[in-house]
Amino acid sequence: MCQGEHLWPQWAPSWLQAAVSSPDCASGTHPTLRHIAKWLVIYMPPDECEGLAFYWLRQAADRCDRVPDDSELDRLLSWAGARFGEGGAYDGQAGGGLAGDKPLIDIERIYNLVIAGPTLSEFRRLSPLRLYDTASRNTPMILNEWAGYAGQLNPWVCHGSRDRFWTRRLFDMRARASAFEQIVPSPMRGQYGRTAEGHLSEHSLEGTGSRAFLAVEFDFVLVNNRRKPTIWAPLIKACADKGRSVLDINAALTAHLAGLRDLWLVVFSGGKSLQSWWPCIGEGEDTLGRWYRTEALAIGACPSTWCRAQFVRMPDGSRDDGRRQSVEYYDPALLSLCSENKERRL
């Protein structure tokens, strides 16, 4: 279960955000969450935004007088998906478009992977090029590589910070890109796309192009918004006893996934998580979704980043408080190899 490093999707209305942030449970927790679930599946359809509706329903539930478990939230979203969702019934918190059953979380397995894996400092030393402590920001260079892999000289880039976002050509925003907090990890189709309400917006599902990168995030916290222990509390405490921090947990699990497929980039959120970028052009969504479900979600990754339009951290960008979103791992040669392999397949 992910906790709140994520930003509210800009295509979803502010009144729904307010309902999630401050649910009015005077008439009962279940009816309130059922109402929220209805609108979440409308604005965050499971076939396009796997895991996002569950994530925000979980955020609302954690603020209610009675905190439901995940199975109750799944049932609410299943009901809402069948009644109101365009993509059909909801398949559980792993996401409707991810084929197969919801993966079971094995805390002991995750713990063993962490203890056997590298710490954050060790993971940094595995990086083919060290960028995390450079004096200058590396965002323009990274975005140039990003665009080249996507096969576009000057793509549309959706980026922003908190409640402000824009879609601009790379050449127009590249020089100041490090000042921003967020980016959509795949190029946009154009400057504008239609929202679920039919309005033109610079950040929309319709406006997001084909997937170029899959972002994976681990976001482990001890307590939820109601200060109650999360399912990750025993793991965090056990790892702490072995001298492993939450960021060490992130690094070890990312390193494990890097043994299974090619890793291009890892970005520090500036808080308590790492986000990894995995090249995937030319890979079918079913094949990619199967890997994401069975390998990443099964060891605790957040499901929300499966959505193509979901904002992730700008590489070497800046949080609103000025903290650097440093690049913890970077393989500059990988995208060229991936492009060559793609050409061979074509």
Secondary structure, 3 states (H helix, E strand, C coil): CCCCCCCCCCCCCHHHHHHHHCCCCCCCHHHHHHHHHHHHHHHCCCCCCCCHHHHHHHHHHCCCCCCCCHHHHHHHHHHHHHHHCCCCCCCCCCCCCCCCCCCCCCHHHHHHHHHHCCCHHHHHHCCCCCCCCCCCCCHHHHHHHHHHHHCCCCCEEEEEECCEEEEEEHHHHHHHHHHCCEECCCCECCCCEECCCCCEECCCCCCECCCCEEEEEECCCCECCCCCECCCHHHHHHHHHCCCCHHHHHHHHHHHHHCCCCCCEEEECCCCCEEEEEECCCCCHHHHHHHHHHHHHHHCCCHHHHCCCCCEECCCCECCCCCECCEEEECCCHHHHHHHHHHHHC
